[in-house]
Amino acid sequence: MTSPYYWQTFGGVLRSEWVKLRTLRSTWWVVGSTVLVIAGMALASSLSLVNDPDPVAAADYFSPTMAVTSGVGFAQLVVIVLGALAITGEYATGMIRSSFAATPARTPVLVAKVVVVGALVLTTTALGLAIGWAASWPVLDGAGLRLEAVGSTWQAMLGVPVYLVLVALTSLGVGALLRHTAGAIFAMVAVVLVLPSVLSLVDSAWVGAIVDHMPVSAGGAFMAETVLSTPGAGPSAWAGFVTMVVWAVVPLVAAGVVLRRRDA
């Protein structure tokens, strides 16, 4: 039997959270979907680009880098589900009470979930991009298009995993606050997709500033060359990165405070 001391060390909590996450069937459905979406969209977009009547001219508007990273738009929806389920699933089954009984401080449980979810999303996204890159390279090369190893390409290839990790962690924080799977997912989809689209219809400078600091705009800024990026608009790359970190940190910190004060 596991000793109480083991459970209350952070290493024990971390291992426990990893075991819980990897034994959920939904986790592997989400992981598989993320890899499939990122790699599949990369190949599909690359094929669409090379089948253009003038692929070289088309690449001026939709670059090979954008093609390879085109799955980020759909992948963000998948990782939203993963982030929310990582904690709301435990509230739904009542397992969260056992977790908190083993770790009365509670905060280490949330921190461990952040580490586990972040590592899983980072690894999964990197794998999807690697497969997408490998599958798209010969397709693009055959049409005279190349994935150049330049700054914007590396910024996109590194930025996509970081962005998706931050989206997943934001969803984790929202899930910890709402304690309801559907509510957390709905709130995240509203913030990530619905609100920016609605607010962008308003012709106002201050509303535009709000849109520039929504997750998609902030993420698009530091990913540089993706389907979510708008060259010449929005915040700078570093400002976008800091904004996304704030989006993730605020609900997580709020969740940490609430977990310590509210009954499970």
C-alpha positions in Angstrom: 0.0 0.0 0.0 1.2 3.5 -0.8 2.3 5.4 2.3 0.6 8.7 3.2 4.0 10.4 3.0 4.4 9.3 -0.6 1.1 10.7 -1.6 1.8 14.1 0.0 5.2 14.6 -1.7 4.9 16.5 -5.0 6.6 13.6 -6.8 3.9 11.3 -5.6 1.1 13.8 -6.5 2.7 14.2 -10.0 2.8 10.5 -10.5 -0.7 10.1 -9.3 -2.0 12.8 -11.7 -0.1 11.2 -14.6 -1.6 7.7 -13.8 -5.1 9.2 -13.7 -4.7 11.1 -16.9 -3.2 8.3 -18.9 -5.8 5.7 -17.7 -8.7 7.8 -19.1 -9.8 6.5 -22.5 -10.8 10.1 -23.4 -7.2 11.2 -23.0 -6.0 9.0 -25.7 -8.9 9.9 -28.0 -7.9 13.5 -27.5 -4.2 12.8 -28.1 -4.9 10.8 -31.2 -7.2 13.4 -32.5 -4.6 16.2 -31.9 -1.9 14.3 -33.8 -4.4 13.4 -36.6 -5.7 16.9 -37.0 -2.3 18.6 -37.0 -0.6 16.1 -39.3 -3.7 15.6 -41.5 -4.3 19.3 -42.0 -0.7 19.8 -42.8 -0.8 17.2 -45.6 -4.2 18.3 -46.9 -3.2 22.0 -47.0 0.1 21.2 -48.7 -1.8 19.1 -51.3 -4.2 22.0 -51.8 -1.3 24.5 -52.2 0.6 22.4 -54.8 -2.6 21.7 -56.8 -3.2 25.5 -57.3 -2.7 26.5 -61.0 0.3 28.6 -59.9 1.5 27.2 -56.5 4.5 29.5 -56.4 2.3 32.6 -56.6 -0.2 31.1 -54.2 2.6 30.5 -51.7 3.0 34.3 -51.4 -0.4 34.3 -49.7 -0.4 30.9 -48.1 3.1 29.8 -47.4 4.4 26.2 -46.9 4.9 27.1 -43.3 1.2 28.1 -43.0 0.2 24.8 -44.7 2.2 22.7 -42.3 0.9 24.5 -39.2 -2.7 24.9 -40.5 -4.1 22.4 -38.1 -3.6 24.7 -35.1 -7.1 26.2 -35.5 -8.8 22.8 -35.0 -6.2 21.5 -32.6 -6.9 24.3 -30.1 -10.5 23.0 -29.8 -9.2 19.5 -29.0 -6.8 20.7 -26.3 -9.5 22.8 -24.8 -11.4 19.5 -24.2 -8.3 17.9 -22.7 -7.5 20.7 -20.4 -11.1 20.9 -19.1 -11.5 17.1 -18.7 -8.3 16.9 -16.7 -10.1 18.3 -13.7 -13.8 18.4 -14.4 -13.8 14.7 -15.0 -12.7 14.2 -11.4 -15.5 16.4 -10.1 -18.0 14.5 -12.2 -16.9 11.1 -10.7 -16.1 12.4 -7.2 -12.5 11.3 -7.5 -11.4 14.8 -6.7 -12.3 14.2 -3.0 -9.9 11.3 -2.8 -7.2 13.5 -4.4 -7.7 16.2 -1.9 -7.9 13.8 1.0 -4.5 12.4 0.0 -3.1 16.0 -0.5 -4.9 18.3 1.9 -2.9 21.4 0.7 -4.8 20.9 -2.6 -2.5 23.4 -4.5 0.0 20.6 -5.4 -2.8 18.7 -7.1 -3.5 21.6 -9.4 0.2 22.3 -10.0 0.7 18.6 -10.9 -2.2 18.8 -13.3 -0.6 21.8 -15.0 2.7 19.9 -15.4 1.1 16.7 -16.7 -1.4 18.4 -19.1 1.3 20.8 -20.3 3.8 18.1 -21.0 1.2 15.9 -22.7 0.0 18.7 -25.0 3.6 19.8 -25.8 4.7 16.2 -26.7 1.5 15.5 -28.7 1.6 18.7 -30.7 5.3 18.3 -31.4 4.7 14.8 -32.7 1.8 16.0 -34.9 4.0 18.8 -36.4 6.9 16.4 -37.0 4.6 13.9 -38.8 3.0 16.8 -40.8 6.4 18.2 -41.7 7.7 14.8 -42.9 4.5 14.1 -44.9 4.3 17.5 -46.5 8.0 18.0 -47.4 8.0 15.7 -50.5 4.7 17.1 -51.6 5.8 20.7 -51.4 9.3 20.0 -52.8 7.8 18.3 -55.9 6.1 21.6 -56.7 9.2 23.7 -56.2 8.1 24.9 -52.8 10.3 24.4 -49.7 10.0 24.7 -46.0 12.8 27.2 -45.5 14.6 27.0 -42.2 14.2 30.7 -41.5 13.2 32.7 -38.5 9.4 32.8 -39.2 9.3 29.1 -39.9 11.0 28.2 -36.6 8.9 30.7 -34.8 5.7 29.1 -36.1 7.0 25.5 -35.5 7.9 26.3 -31.9 5.1 28.7 -31.3 2.3 26.3 -32.2 3.1 23.8 -29.4 3.6 26.7 -26.9 0.3 28.3 -27.9 -1.6 25.0 -27.6 -0.1 24.3 -24.2 -1.2 27.7 -23.0 -4.7 27.2 -24.4 -5.0 23.8 -22.6 -3.7 25.3 -19.3 -6.2 28.1 -19.6 -9.0 25.5 -20.1 -7.7 23.6 -17.1 -7.9 26.8 -14.9 -11.4 27.5 -16.2 -12.4 23.9 -15.6 -11.1 24.1 -12.0 -13.2 27.3 -11.4 -16.4 26.1 -13.0 -16.1 22.4 -12.1 -18.4 21.5 -15.0 -17.1 20.0 -18.3 -19.7 21.5 -20.7 -19.5 24.9 -19.0 -15.7 25.0 -19.1 -15.6 24.0 -22.8 -18.4 26.4 -23.7 -16.6 29.3 -21.9 -13.3 28.5 -23.6 -14.8 28.2 -27.1 -16.6 31.5 -26.5 -13.4 33.3 -25.5 -11.2 31.7 -28.2 -13.5 31.6 -31.2 -16.9 33.3 -30.7 -16.1 36.6 -29.0 -13.2 37.6 -31.2 -15.4 37.0 -34.3 -18.3 39.0 -32.9 -16.2 41.9 -31.5 -14.3 42.2 -34.7 -17.5 43.4 -36.4 -17.6 46.4 -34.1 -15.9 49.5 -35.6 -14.2 50.8 -32.5 -10.6 51.4 -31.5 -11.0 50.2 -28.0 -12.9 47.1 -29.0 -10.2 46.4 -31.6 -7.6 46.6 -28.7 -9.6 44.0 -26.8 -9.7 41.7 -29.8 -5.9 42.1 -30.2 -5.5 40.7 -26.7 -7.8 37.8 -27.1 -6.1 34.4 -27.2 -6.3 33.8 -30.9 -4.8 37.3 -31.8 -2.2 37.0 -29.1 -1.2 33.5 -30.1 -1.2 34.4 -33.8 1.2 37.3 -33.0 3.9 35.1 -31.5 3.4 32.2 -33.8 4.3 34.6 -36.7 3.4 32.6 -39.8 0.2 30.5 -39.2 -3.4 30.6 -40.3 -4.1 32.5 -37.0 -1.6 35.2 -37.7 -2.4 38.6 -39.2 0.9 40.2 -40.4 1.1 43.9 -39.5 -1.8 43.8 -37.1 -2.2 43.0 -33.4 0.4 43.0 -30.7 4.1 42.2 -31.2 5.4 38.7 -30.9 6.6 39.2 -27.3 3.5 41.1 -26.3 1.4 38.3 -27.7 3.3 35.7 -25.8 3.0 37.6 -22.5 -0.7 38.1 -23.1 -1.2 34.3 -23.6 0.8 33.6 -20.5 -1.5 36.0 -18.6 -4.6 34.2 -20.0 -3.3 30.9 -18.6 -2.0 32.2 -15.3 -5.0 34.2 -14.2 -7.6 31.4 -14.1 -5.0 29.0 -12.7 -4.1 31.3 -9.8 -7.8 32.0 -9.2 -8.5 28.3 -9.2 -5.7 27.7 -6.7 -7.3 30.2 -4.4 -10.8 28.8 -4.8 -9.6 25.2 -4.3 -8.2 26.0 -0.9 -11.4 27.9 0.2 -14.2 25.9 -1.3 -15.3 22.3 -0.5 -14.8 19.7 -3.2 
